[in-house]
Protein backbone atom coordinates (compact mmCIF):
# COMPACT_ATOMS: atom_id res chain seq x y z
CA UNK A 1 0.00 0.00 0.00
CA UNK A 2 1.33 3.49 -0.81
CA UNK A 3 2.60 5.48 2.13
CA UNK A 4 2.59 9.20 2.79
CA UNK A 5 5.03 10.94 5.09
CA UNK A 6 3.90 14.20 6.67
CA UNK A 7 6.91 16.34 7.60
CA UNK A 8 7.16 19.74 9.23
CA UNK A 9 10.02 21.27 7.27
CA UNK A 10 12.03 23.70 9.38
CA UNK A 11 13.15 27.13 8.22
CA UNK A 12 16.35 27.10 6.12
CA UNK A 13 16.10 23.46 5.04
CA UNK A 14 16.01 22.39 1.38
CA UNK A 15 13.09 20.24 0.18
CA UNK A 16 15.49 17.63 -1.21
CA UNK A 17 17.84 14.97 0.10
CA UNK A 18 21.10 16.08 -1.51
CA UNK A 19 23.03 19.32 -1.82
CA UNK A 20 26.16 19.85 -3.94
CA UNK A 21 29.28 20.01 -1.80
CA UNK A 22 31.70 22.89 -1.80
CA UNK A 23 35.50 22.83 -2.24
CA UNK A 24 36.03 21.74 1.35
CA UNK A 25 33.55 18.88 0.99
CA UNK A 26 30.97 20.60 3.17
CA UNK A 27 27.31 21.08 2.32
CA UNK A 28 26.23 24.69 2.32
CA UNK A 29 22.65 24.05 3.40
CA UNK A 30 20.66 21.54 5.43
CA UNK A 31 18.62 18.99 3.49
CA UNK A 32 15.89 16.46 4.22
CA UNK A 33 18.57 13.83 4.77
CA UNK A 34 19.31 15.36 8.17
CA UNK A 35 15.74 14.64 9.31
CA UNK A 36 14.26 11.79 7.26
CA UNK A 37 15.53 8.24 6.79
CA UNK A 38 13.04 6.92 4.24
CA UNK A 39 14.60 5.34 1.13
CA UNK A 40 12.30 5.47 -1.88
CA UNK A 41 10.31 8.48 -0.65
CA UNK A 42 10.18 11.66 -2.71
CA UNK A 43 8.55 15.03 -2.12
CA UNK A 44 5.12 15.59 -3.64
CA UNK A 45 5.68 19.23 -4.48
CA UNK A 46 8.18 21.56 -2.88
CA UNK A 47 8.50 24.15 -0.14
CA UNK A 48 11.17 26.76 -0.63
CA UNK A 49 14.26 27.10 1.54
CA UNK A 50 12.97 30.12 3.47
CA UNK A 51 9.49 28.70 4.09
CA UNK A 52 8.33 26.36 6.84
CA UNK A 53 5.67 23.80 7.48
CA UNK A 54 3.96 20.85 5.85
CA UNK A 55 5.83 18.89 3.20
CA UNK A 56 4.38 15.63 1.87
CA UNK A 57 6.61 12.78 0.70
CA UNK A 58 5.50 9.46 -0.75
CA UNK A 59 6.90 6.20 -2.07
CA UNK A 60 4.27 6.02 -4.82
CA UNK A 61 4.68 7.85 -8.12
CA UNK A 62 0.96 8.00 -8.92
CA UNK A 63 0.13 9.47 -5.53
CA UNK A 64 2.98 11.95 -5.91
CA UNK A 65 1.60 13.11 -9.26
CA UNK A 66 -1.96 13.39 -7.95
CA UNK A 67 -0.88 15.62 -5.10
CA UNK A 68 1.57 17.79 -7.03
CA UNK A 69 -0.26 18.32 -10.33
CA UNK A 70 -2.13 21.67 -10.56
CA UNK A 71 -4.72 19.91 -12.74
CA UNK A 72 -6.01 18.11 -9.65
CA UNK A 73 -6.56 21.41 -7.81
CA UNK A 74 -5.16 20.26 -4.49
CA UNK A 75 -5.30 23.42 -2.38
CA UNK A 76 -2.21 24.39 -0.41
CA UNK A 77 -2.87 26.59 2.62
CA UNK A 78 -0.37 29.03 4.14
CA UNK A 79 -0.06 31.51 6.96
CA UNK A 80 1.86 34.50 5.68
CA UNK A 81 3.32 37.28 7.79
CA UNK A 82 3.71 40.27 5.50
CA UNK A 83 5.31 43.66 5.92
CA UNK A 84 2.53 46.22 5.80
CA UNK A 85 -1.21 46.31 6.38
CA UNK A 86 -3.05 43.42 4.71
CA UNK A 87 -6.35 45.25 4.26
CA UNK A 88 -9.28 43.77 2.36
CA UNK A 89 -8.64 46.26 -0.44
CA UNK A 90 -4.98 45.25 -0.64
CA UNK A 91 -5.83 41.53 -0.73
CA UNK A 92 -8.55 41.70 -3.38
CA UNK A 93 -6.14 41.43 -6.37
CA UNK A 94 -5.01 38.05 -5.03
CA UNK A 95 -8.63 36.85 -5.05
CA UNK A 96 -9.08 38.11 -8.59
CA UNK A 97 -5.83 36.67 -9.93
CA UNK A 98 -2.71 38.75 -10.39
CA UNK A 99 -0.24 39.12 -13.24
CA UNK A 100 3.25 37.75 -12.58
CA UNK A 101 6.25 37.52 -14.90
CA UNK A 102 5.31 33.94 -15.78
CA UNK A 103 1.66 34.77 -16.41
CA UNK A 104 -1.54 35.44 -14.46
CA UNK A 105 -2.30 33.44 -11.34
CA UNK A 106 -5.51 31.60 -10.62
CA UNK A 107 -7.72 33.26 -7.98
CA UNK A 108 -6.49 32.60 -4.45
CA UNK A 109 -8.49 32.20 -1.26
CA UNK A 110 -7.27 34.94 1.05
CA UNK A 111 -8.29 36.40 4.40
CA UNK A 112 -6.65 38.67 6.94
CA UNK A 113 -5.88 37.17 10.36
CA UNK A 114 -6.34 39.20 13.52
CA UNK A 115 -3.45 37.51 15.35
CA UNK A 116 -0.34 35.46 14.62
CA UNK A 117 -1.31 31.80 14.04
CA UNK A 118 2.26 30.45 13.97
CA UNK A 119 2.44 27.52 16.42
CA UNK A 120 6.21 27.62 17.00
CA UNK A 121 8.98 30.25 17.24
CA UNK A 122 11.36 30.66 14.32
CA UNK A 123 15.13 30.92 14.61
CA UNK A 124 16.23 33.47 13.61
CA UNK A 125 13.06 35.40 14.32
CA UNK A 126 11.71 38.21 12.17
CA UNK A 127 13.34 41.42 13.36
CA UNK A 128 11.24 43.30 15.95
CA UNK A 129 11.19 46.47 13.86
CA UNK A 130 9.74 44.68 10.83
CA UNK A 131 7.40 42.54 12.91
CA UNK A 132 5.97 45.69 14.50
CA UNK A 133 4.66 46.90 11.14
CA UNK A 134 3.52 43.50 9.88
CA UNK A 135 0.20 41.69 9.57
CA UNK A 136 -0.86 38.08 9.04
CA UNK A 137 -2.97 36.55 6.31
CA UNK A 138 -4.28 33.11 5.37
CA UNK A 139 -3.79 32.28 1.70
CA UNK A 140 -4.57 29.15 -0.31
CA UNK A 141 -3.55 28.34 -3.89
CA UNK A 142 -3.60 25.17 -6.00
CA UNK A 143 -0.92 26.12 -8.51
CA UNK A 144 2.67 25.10 -7.86
CA UNK A 145 4.89 27.81 -9.30
CA UNK A 146 8.26 28.61 -7.80
CA UNK A 147 7.93 30.90 -4.76
CA UNK A 148 4.44 31.78 -5.94
CA UNK A 149 2.93 33.06 -2.70
CA UNK A 150 5.95 35.26 -2.06
CA UNK A 151 5.79 36.72 -5.56
CA UNK A 152 2.05 37.30 -5.35
CA UNK A 153 2.38 39.18 -2.08
CA UNK A 154 5.32 41.23 -3.37
CA UNK A 155 3.24 42.19 -6.42
CA UNK A 156 0.67 43.90 -4.17
CA UNK A 157 3.31 45.65 -2.07
CA UNK A 158 3.23 43.27 0.90
CA UNK A 159 6.58 41.43 1.01
CA UNK A 160 6.54 38.17 2.96
CA UNK A 161 8.47 38.06 6.23
CA UNK A 162 7.45 34.55 7.23
CA UNK A 163 5.60 31.81 5.36
CA UNK A 164 4.20 28.66 7.01
CA UNK A 165 2.31 25.97 5.08
CA UNK A 166 -0.12 24.21 7.40
CA UNK A 167 -2.33 22.18 5.06
CA UNK A 168 -2.26 20.41 1.68
CA UNK A 169 -5.65 19.16 0.53
CA UNK A 170 -7.11 17.40 3.56
CA UNK A 171 -3.72 16.66 5.14
CA UNK A 172 -2.92 19.01 8.01
CA UNK A 173 0.23 19.67 9.98
CA UNK A 174 -1.60 19.19 13.27
CA UNK A 175 0.76 19.03 16.25
CA UNK A 176 3.94 18.24 14.33
CA UNK A 177 6.79 20.49 15.42
CA UNK A 178 9.67 21.53 13.12
CA UNK A 179 11.70 18.47 12.15
CA UNK A 180 9.00 16.00 13.19
CA UNK A 181 7.20 13.58 10.90
CA UNK A 182 4.44 11.01 10.71
CA UNK A 183 3.97 8.17 8.21
CA UNK A 184 0.54 6.88 7.17
CA UNK A 185 -0.83 4.27 4.77
CA UNK A 186 -2.88 5.66 1.88
CA UNK A 187 -5.36 3.68 -0.24
CA UNK A 188 -5.44 4.76 -3.87
CA UNK A 189 -8.94 6.16 -4.50
CA UNK A 190 -9.99 8.17 -7.54
CA UNK A 191 -9.06 11.36 -5.70
CA UNK A 192 -6.23 12.28 -3.36
CA UNK A 193 -8.78 13.59 -0.89
CA UNK A 194 -9.05 11.59 2.31
CA UNK A 195 -10.65 12.25 5.70
CA UNK A 196 -8.82 14.88 7.74
CA UNK A 197 -5.67 13.54 9.32
CA UNK A 198 -4.43 15.39 12.39
CA UNK A 199 -0.70 14.79 12.48
CA UNK A 200 0.78 13.88 15.84
CA UNK A 201 4.29 14.08 17.15
CA UNK A 202 6.71 11.49 15.86
CA UNK A 203 10.43 12.00 16.04
CA UNK A 204 12.56 15.11 15.91
CA UNK A 205 15.66 15.90 13.87
CA UNK A 206 18.36 13.28 13.68
CA UNK A 207 21.68 13.69 15.43
CA UNK A 208 23.13 14.74 12.09
CA UNK A 209 20.76 17.69 11.83
CA UNK A 210 21.41 18.84 15.38
CA UNK A 211 25.10 19.28 14.67
CA UNK A 212 24.39 22.12 12.23
N, C-alpha and C positions, 0 to 999 in steps of 0.2 A: 504494500500500500504506500502511495506517495506520502512523504512527510514534509511538514512546513516548520521552519525554525523562526520564531519571533525573537528579534534581538533589538535591544535598546542601544543604538550606536552612540557612543560618546562623542563629544565635541572634539574636533581635530583628529579624527580617525577616518582613513580611506575606506570606501565601500568595496574593497577588493582584498584578496589574500596576499598579493605580492606587490612589492615596490622596488623599482630599480635601485641598486646600490651605488653609492658614491665611490670616489677614488680610494677612500680608506676602508671600503667594504662595509660601511654603515648605512642603514636605511635612514632616509631623511624624515619619514613620517610613519606613524603607527598604522597598521593594517588590521583587517579582521583576524589574521592569523594569531594575533596576540590575545584574542578573546575566544575564538571558536575553533574547536577541533572536530570538524565534521567533513571528512572526505566525501566528495561527490555532491556537495551542496553548493549552489550558486545563487547569487542575489537575484531576486525577481524585481528588477528596477534598481535605482540607485538613490543615494542620499549624499549630497555633496559634503566635502571635507569639513566645512564650517557649520554644517547643520547637525542637529541631534535628533534622536528618537527612533521610531519604529522602522526597522529594515526587515524585510521578509526574505528568507533563503529557502530553497527547496532542492530536493534530489530528483525532481521530475520535470523534464523539459516542457511537457504539455501544460503543466500547472504554472510553470514559470512564465510561459507565453501568455496564458490566460490572465495572469495578474498584471503583467507588464504592458501588454498591448493597449494603446489608447482606444482601439476599436471596441474593446469590451467595456469601456467607460467605468473602470474601477476607480472610485473617488478616493483621493488621497487628502487627508485632513491635517492642517498645520495650525499651530499657534505661532504668530509672528509678532515680535516686538519691533516696532518701527520708530524711527526718529521723526517726531512731528505728531500732529493731531489727526488721528484717523477718523475724521468726521464722516457722516453718511454721504455728504456731497463728494468728499475726496475719494470714497470707496466705490461710488457708483460706476466709474469707468471699468473697474474690474468685473463688475456684474454684467456689464454690457459686452465685454470683450475689448481688449486693448491691442493696439498695433505695436509689435516688437520688430526687431531687425529681421527675424526669421519668419515674419508673417503675423497675422492677427491671432489672438488667443481665443479659445472657446470661453463662454461666460463662466465666471467662477461664482462660488457660493461664499459670500463674505459678510461678516458682522463684526462690529466693534465689541471688545470685551471691557467690562468695567474695571476688572482687576487682573493682575498677573495670574495665569493659570499654570505656570511652569511648576512641576512637582519636585524639582531638584535644583540645587544651586549649580551654576556653571563656573568652571575654573579654566581660564581667568574670567571674571565677571565682566559684564558691560560696565564701562566707566560710570561713576556716579553722576558726572555732569551730563552725559548723554542719556542716561536712564531717567534723569529728572525731567527731561523734555520729550519723553517717549510715550507711546501708547501701545496697547495690545489689540490684536485682531485675530479672528478665526477665519481661515481661508481654506477652501477645498477646490481642487482641480482634478481632472482625470487625464489630462495630457501628461507627457513625460519629457518635456524639453529640458535641456541643460540649465540648471539654476533658474528655472522658470518663475517661481514665486518671487525670488529676489529681484529678477528683472522687471516683473510686473509692478512690484511695489516701487522700485526706483523710477519707473516710467510715470508714476503719479506723484513723484516728489516725496515719497516716504521710504527712505532707505532702510533696509532690514538690519537690525542690531542683533537679533537672536531669532532662530527659526527651529521649531520643535515639531516633528511629525508624530502625531499621536494615534493615527488610525489609517488603515488602508482597507477599503471595502468594509467588511464586517469584522476585521481583525483589529483589535485595540491593544494599546501598549499596557493598559492595566497598571499593575503595581511593579512592573519591571523597572529596576533602577539602571543607570548607565553601566554598560558592560555585562548586564545579565541577559539571560536567554531562556526560552522555553520551546520544547519540541513537541509537536502534535501530529497525529495521523490524520490524513485528509482523504476522504473518498473522492472519486472523480465524477461529480455530477455534471450536468450540462452547463452550469454556471459556477464561477468561483465563489459565489456567495454562500456562506454557511451561517449557522446561528452565531450570535455574538460570543466571542471567546475572550474572557477576561484573563489576561496573562498574569501569572503569579511569579514570585521570585524563584530563580533557579540558582545559577552559580554566577559569581562575579568574574572579573578579569583574571586571566591566568597569571602565574608568577612572571612570565615573560613580559606581559603588559605592565605590571607594576614596577618593573625596573626602569621604565621610561620616565 
